Amino acid sequence: MDKELIEIRRKYEILKEYLPVFPFTFVLKSTDSVNLPFYTGSTFRGLFGIAFKRISCTLSRTSSISKKIEHEKEKKLINYDCKNCMFRFSCPYMKIFEGYIEGEETPLENVHTVPHPYVLEPPFNLNLHIYKKGEELSVGVNLIGRHIDDLPYFVAAFNEFENLRVGKSGGHLSLKSVYYMLGEETKPVLVYDEANGLLCTSDIRPRDDFKEKKIEEILRDKTLKVRFLTPTRIVYKGQLVKKLTFFIFLKGVISRVNDLIFLYSSIDNFEYPKDAKENLLNDDFNFRELLELSKQIEIKEDNLFWFDWRRYSKRQNRKMTLGGLMGEIIFEGNFSKFIPFLTLGEYLHIGKNTTFGLGKYLIE
């Protein structure tokens, strides 16, 4: 391995030390016919939210509501104002699903609804898909930083899916197993099995995912292809980006990494800067220099397109259109200083609505 590649690996390991990402695959089984839309991100994020609130809400557990009016109980839970709840500072649902910072200035530029500590990677069906009884499907769940300790909550929430109606058909899904994806060339580690309810976390450690051959090709050819696998909603200067440049792309990745480190770094006694706009990684990475260098990267080929899809929000009681960029774009230049961030970003996604699975990209 030459010096350039060694330095890239070293910088990537530094980023992972600050912000490790733990990718899991949740295998679900259809217990009857389940009719899912072509893009299931909104469906699974909604299911996860309802199930998570069910298993964690203290007020619902202290209530003696009859099963005969369970639908009303569910409706009450969905509409409950969690931000004014007396348990909001200790509630796992608030911490993971509706996290916000109260009364503080942060590096997030006074945004108090914070990025979530997880990313969902649900199936992206090309067409409407009907899962027959016994058919399996997988949902990726990437846990970020210190929230690896919250894996049992995710397992419990996905287990609750079997008590919820899914899709237009009102079918049901049950959790069959959970695997930790330790590496592309390593057999996945079973951490949960429906047969005996086993939850084992002893083998969950940061994965060795440095793709040396792929990075060597990028450095040699001085070209980098970015494939956006799900609609990607990048905001720059208050507007959704429809014409992407490498500068905007890199800025989006770096900003997301910086924000997530501030919120979820797994390093003990990590000292956050008082300056709300300060670079948290200033000792190892000069963000200003990186962004200035990124302006030298040119577009070789642009095959991106805008893709609109619609979802219904129960919490907002309205239909929403969430468009984003999809397709491929090829950049040309020297990428050695950018690869550590771009590689980590593959697991974090980029842009808005990552909990729906949006903003998933691969570099090649």
Buried (B, 14 or more C-beta within 10 A) or exposed (E): EEEEBEEBBEBBEBBBEBBBBBBBBBBBBBBBBBBBBEBBBBBBBBBBBBBBBBBBBEBBEEEEEEEEEEEEBBEBBBEBEBEEBEEBEEBBBBBBBBBEBEEEEBBBEEEEEBBBBBBBBBBBBEEEBEBEEEEEBBBBBBBBBBBBEBBEBBBBBBBBBBEBEBBEBEBBBBBBBBBBBBEEEEEBBEBBBBEEEEEEBEEBEBBEBBBEEBBBEBBEEBBBBBBBBBBBBBEBEEEBBEEBBBBBBBBBBBBBBBBBBBBBBBEEEEEBEEEBEBBBBEEBBBBEEBBEBBEEBEBBEBEBEEBEBEBEEEEEEEEEEBBBBBBBBBBBBEBBBBBBBBBBBBBBBBBBBBBBBBBBBEBE
